[in-house]
């Protein structure tokens, strides 16, 4: 029984050690690949956004149409 327990513990330590080594290697490989990609394909700097037209001017043009659509929706809902 003692021999079986020691073999089980030994197998557990080797297995957990292998997983730790593999995950550490994976972290370094991922970091290295990220640096290579950033070196050869750098991100473009963000472009400033153009300002939009004043919403009040746009809303004034569509105000009559908006009122008609809302009135029709209320009428349809109540009937």
C-alpha positions, 0 to 999 in steps of 0.5 A: 500500500505504501508503494502504491501511495508513493507512486501516486504522489510521484505521478501527481508531482510529475504531472503538475510539474509538466503542466506548470512548465507547459503553461509557463512556456505558453505564456512566453510564446504568446508574449513573444508572438505578440511582440513580433506582430506589433513590430511588423504590423503596428496599429495605426494611430486613431484618426480624429473624428469629424464633427457632425452637423447640429442635431437641432437643424436636422430635427427641424427638417424632419419634425413634421414627418416625425409628428405624423409618424408618431400620431399614426402610431398612437392612433394604430395602438389605440384602435 
